[in-house]
Amino acid sequence: MAARRSAPAVLPPAPRGLLGLIAVLAALVVVALGVRYAGHGEPGAGDGWIQSAVDGVRPPWRYLALATDFLAEPLGAAALVVVTVTGCLLLRHPRAAVLVVVGAGLTVGTTKLLKPLVGRTIHGPDNLSYPSGHTAFLTALALVVALLVTGRLGLGRTAGTVLVLGAALVAGAAMGWAQVALGAHYPTDVLGGWCTALAVVPATAWLVDRVADSGRRERH
């Protein structure tokens, strides 16, 4: 009898070690920034000069910032998730579809959990800002897509890591720029959101693979 093909992993083996190390370092950055800016309501030392260069953009750049921001608003985020899940299913990669939902959900959930714990605010005491959930969401989605592409192309450790980090950087920079330009977040909030996705998504991908492989072994 021919051996059954095992379902492809969502965390490709080649870059797994490097991505795990990056996830740990990213988690440390999230914690360090959270401790540094806990209870603050003003920009940090590294925030001011970036905000002065980016904050308050005018049309047509403001329209671009608003459009980018919409991608992580409830309606826009739901549409992106549906499209990405559909693409994963069309490619016959159900694990990736699961990771889209669970990975993005846990990433955004982590930012919502951290915000009241850190207590950093912007534009008033009711607007909790650290870390940026918008930046975390779009980065998480980009990470899942990049992991899928890395696995399907069979990229090695270096190429796979570069692709995954490059996708995360592009998505995080785009949404981060929009958040700072619209005055919704400090740059360090954006960095915290980006690192949250880098920490949560690889760990979630590893967990999805473990659960799926365990279930497959029990069935056979």
C-alpha positions in Angstrom: 0.0 0.0 0.0 1.4 3.4 -0.9 2.3 5.6 2.0 -0.1 8.4 2.8 1.2 11.8 2.1 1.5 13.8 5.3 -0.1 17.2 5.4 2.4 20.0 4.9 3.5 21.8 8.0 2.6 25.5 8.4 6.0 26.1 10.1 8.5 24.8 7.5 11.3 22.8 9.0 14.2 24.7 7.3 13.7 28.2 8.9 12.0 26.8 12.0 15.0 27.3 14.3 15.7 30.8 13.2 12.1 31.8 13.4 11.9 30.4 16.9 14.8 32.4 18.0 13.3 35.5 16.4 10.0 34.9 18.2 11.8 34.7 21.5 13.7 38.0 20.9 10.5 39.6 19.7 8.7 38.6 22.8 11.5 40.1 24.9 11.2 43.4 23.0 7.4 43.5 23.6 8.0 43.0 27.3 10.8 45.5 27.5 8.8 48.2 25.7 5.8 47.5 27.8 7.7 47.9 31.0 9.4 51.0 29.7 6.2 52.8 28.7 3.8 51.4 31.3 1.5 54.1 32.5 2.9 56.8 30.1 0.7 59.2 28.1 3.5 60.9 26.2 5.8 60.0 23.3 9.1 58.4 24.3 12.5 59.6 23.4 12.5 57.7 20.1 9.0 58.7 19.2 9.1 62.4 18.8 11.3 62.9 15.8 9.5 60.1 13.9 6.1 61.6 14.7 7.2 65.1 13.6 8.2 63.7 10.2 5.1 61.5 9.7 2.2 62.7 11.8 -0.6 64.8 10.2 -0.1 63.8 6.5 -2.3 65.6 4.0 -4.1 64.3 1.0 -3.5 62.2 -1.1 -1.2 60.5 1.5 -3.9 60.8 4.2 -6.3 58.8 2.0 -3.7 56.1 1.6 -3.2 56.0 5.3 -7.0 55.7 5.9 -7.2 52.9 3.3 -4.4 51.1 5.0 -5.9 51.6 8.4 -9.2 50.1 7.1 -7.5 46.8 6.4 -7.3 46.2 10.1 -10.7 47.6 11.0 -13.3 44.9 11.8 -14.9 44.9 8.3 -11.6 45.1 6.4 -9.9 42.6 8.6 -12.8 40.1 8.2 -12.6 40.5 4.4 -8.8 39.9 4.4 -9.2 36.8 6.6 -11.9 35.4 4.4 -9.9 35.9 1.3 -6.8 34.4 2.8 -8.6 31.4 4.2 -10.2 30.8 0.9 -6.9 30.9 -0.9 -5.4 28.4 1.6 -8.3 26.0 1.0 -8.0 26.4 -2.7 -4.4 25.4 -2.4 -5.5 22.4 -0.3 -3.6 23.6 2.8 -6.2 23.4 5.6 -3.6 23.9 8.3 -2.7 27.3 6.8 -6.4 28.2 6.8 -6.5 27.3 10.5 -3.4 29.3 11.2 -4.9 32.4 9.5 -7.8 32.4 11.9 -6.0 31.2 15.0 -2.7 33.0 14.5 -4.3 36.4 13.7 -6.9 35.9 16.4 -4.3 35.1 19.1 -2.1 38.0 17.9 -4.8 40.5 18.2 -6.0 39.0 21.4 -2.6 39.4 22.9 -2.5 43.1 22.0 -5.9 43.5 23.7 -4.6 41.7 26.8 -1.5 43.8 27.0 -3.1 47.2 26.5 -4.7 47.4 30.0 -1.7 45.7 31.6 0.7 48.3 30.2 -1.7 51.2 30.5 0.0 53.5 27.9 -2.3 56.1 26.5 -2.5 58.5 23.6 -4.9 61.5 23.2 -6.5 61.0 26.6 -6.7 58.5 29.4 -9.3 56.3 27.6 -7.2 55.5 24.5 -4.9 52.7 25.3 -2.2 52.5 22.7 0.5 49.8 23.4 0.9 47.6 21.5 -0.7 48.5 18.1 -3.4 45.9 17.3 -3.7 47.1 13.7 0.0 46.6 13.1 0.0 43.3 14.8 -2.9 42.0 12.7 -1.6 42.9 9.3 1.9 41.6 10.2 0.4 38.3 11.4 -1.5 37.9 8.2 1.6 38.6 6.2 3.6 36.1 8.2 1.1 33.3 7.6 1.1 34.0 3.8 4.9 34.1 3.8 5.1 30.8 5.7 2.7 29.2 3.2 4.8 30.4 0.3 8.1 29.3 2.0 6.7 25.8 2.5 5.3 25.4 -1.0 8.5 26.6 -2.7 10.6 24.5 -0.4 12.9 27.4 0.5 15.9 26.8 2.7 16.7 28.3 6.1 18.2 31.5 4.9 15.9 32.2 2.0 12.8 31.2 4.0 13.7 33.4 6.9 14.4 36.3 4.7 11.1 35.9 2.9 9.1 35.6 6.1 10.8 38.6 7.8 10.6 40.6 4.6 6.9 40.1 4.3 6.5 41.0 8.0 8.6 44.1 7.6 6.6 45.4 4.6 3.2 44.8 6.2 4.3 46.2 9.6 5.9 49.2 8.0 2.9 50.0 5.9 0.4 49.7 8.7 2.8 51.3 11.2 3.2 54.3 9.0 -0.6 54.7 8.7 -1.1 54.5 12.4 1.5 57.1 13.2 0.5 59.3 10.3 -3.1 59.3 11.5 -2.0 60.0 15.1 -3.5 56.7 16.4 -0.3 55.3 17.8 3.3 56.2 18.9 6.0 54.6 16.8 7.0 52.4 19.7 3.4 51.2 19.9 3.8 50.1 16.3 7.1 48.3 17.1 5.4 46.5 19.9 2.6 45.4 17.7 5.0 44.2 15.0 7.0 42.2 17.6 3.8 40.8 19.0 3.0 39.2 15.7 6.6 37.9 15.3 6.3 36.3 18.7 2.8 34.8 18.5 2.5 33.5 14.9 5.5 31.2 14.8 4.5 29.7 18.2 0.9 29.3 17.0 2.2 27.6 13.8 4.2 25.2 15.8 1.2 24.4 18.0 -1.1 23.9 14.9 1.4 21.4 13.5 1.7 19.5 16.7 -2.0 19.2 17.2 -2.6 18.3 13.6 0.2 15.7 13.6 -1.0 14.2 16.9 -4.5 13.9 15.6 -3.3 12.2 12.4 -1.3 9.7 14.3 -4.2 8.8 16.5 -6.4 8.2 13.5 -3.9 5.9 11.9 
